[in-house]
Amino acid sequence: MAVLITGGMGVLGSMVAEELVGRGESVVVYARHPDRSLVPAEVLGALEYVRGDVLDLPNLVHTIRRHRVERVLHMAALLIGECQTNPYAGFQVNAGGTVNVYEAARMTDLARVVYTSSKSVYGAVPPPYGHPTYAPLPEDGPKNPVRVYDVTKLAGEHMGLTYAETSGVDVVVLRFASTFGPGKLARHGPVSWHSRLVESALAGRPARLPRGGDQPDDMIYHRDIAHAIALSAYASRLAHRVFNIGRGEASTMRQFGEAIRRVIPDAVVEIGPGLDYYGSGIPYYSVYDITRARTELGFEPRFDLETGIRDYVKTMERLGLPPMVID
């Protein structure tokens, strides 16, 4: 029986595919584009690729049946900027496409669907979970979605819980903290500040963040996320369906810059003071309570800032990806 990853050629999906192939799982990648640049050659040779869209329910069902898929890891989505620019398309793909995945699961009696959500469902984080106290944010913390993307991800969660309740579809929801890893700058654009700093330093250019160096936030490396997704695909006897996935501790971009200098000693890193390093004006920043993921999924973060950046650099080299610089 196989595992199907929607969006499996993406920044996170490619690492999930790598982890599952390394475990000896049969992996099918379902994606709109055939860009294989983030997937190691040895992984590519071990997986099946199906070109498809999550808006195409018949093709989803056909793919699941043809490849004897047992579990779906749903990672395909339009990004924040695309959703904000085109709310209709954003909701259609992120919410409507997710409902298609749940419906396909219902029709084919899948063992489990893992839905990859986001910190964006919490939206503007209020005290005590946001500034200035940053108490550990639990899964049942307040939801204050602001942007279109936030709304679409929360809708996908609620529909998953509804399908679980009414149709018996086994749905697990993972909410990721702020993420960093290779490929994000190329795929997600200039809002990827962690990658802008790392890759500027790699290119021998000054790495500059104009503001936000003092902002506490939960920052997690992509391989830890991939590990959490793999765990959640097979975890049994779960008491909950929704899990925070982060490091469960506060870091600042100033500390992130210091970690870059430890990995790349000659790097010039300049981090401005203050809060809100994304510059959105929305207090998205928090520190997750990950007790539930630790207890039920067996998840434990394996990468701190420095080891995450070291692996980031090694992965770029292994994939032959040149660093990008955005001034």
JOGI-V584831 format. One line per field, one symbol per residue. ss: DSSP state (H for helix, E for strand, L for the rest). psi: psi as a letter, one per 40 degrees, with the letter a starting at -180 (. if undefined). burial: I if it has 24 or more other C-alpha atoms within 12 Angstrom, else O. A space follows every 50 residues. Layout:
ss: ???
psi: ???
burial: ???
//
This chain:
ss: LEEEEELLLLLLHHHHHHHHHHLLLEEEEEELLLLLLLLLHHHHLLLEEE ELLLLLHHHHHHHHHHLLEEEEEELLLLLHHHHHHLHHHHHHHHHHHHHH HHHHHHHHLLLEEEEEEEHHHHELLLLLLLLLLLLLELLLLLLELLLHHH HHHHHHHHHHHHHHHHHLLLEEEEEELEEELLLHHHHHLLLLHHHHHHHH HHLLLLEEELLLLLLLELEEEHHHHHHHHHHHHHLLLLLLLEEEELLLLL ELHHHHHHHHHHHLLLLLEEELLLLLLLLLLLLLLLLELLHHHHHHHLLL LLLLHHHHHHHHHHHHHHHLLLLLLLL
psi: iihhhhfeeaddddddddddddeeihhhhhidifhedehiddddeeihhh hiheegddddddddddefhdihhhehiiiddddddgdddddddddddddd dddddddefidihhhhaiedddbhhiiedahedfihhideiihgididdd ddddddddddddddddeehhhhhhhiahiiiieddddeaeegdddddddd ddefihhhhdieeehiihhhiddddddddddddeiifheiehhhhaefih iidddddddddddgdeihhhhiiaigddfeehgehihihfddddddefhh hehaddddddddddddddefhiiihh.
burial: OIIIIIIIIIIIIIIIIIIIIOOOIIIIIIIIOOOIIIIIOOIIOOIIII OIIIIIIOOIIOIIIOIOIIIIIIIIIIIIOOIOOOOOIIIIIIIIIIII IIIIIIOIIIIIIIIIIIIIIIIIIIOOIIIOOIIIIIIOIOIOIIIIII IIIIIIIIIIIOIIOOOOIIIIIIIIIIIIIIIIIIIIOIIIIIIIIIII IIIOOIIIIOOIIIIIIIIIIIIIIIIIIIIIIIIOOOOIIIIIIIIIII IIIIIIIIIIIOIIOOIIIIIOOOIIIIOOOIIIIIIIIIIIIIOIIIII IOIIIIIIIIIIIOIIOOOOIIIIIIO
//
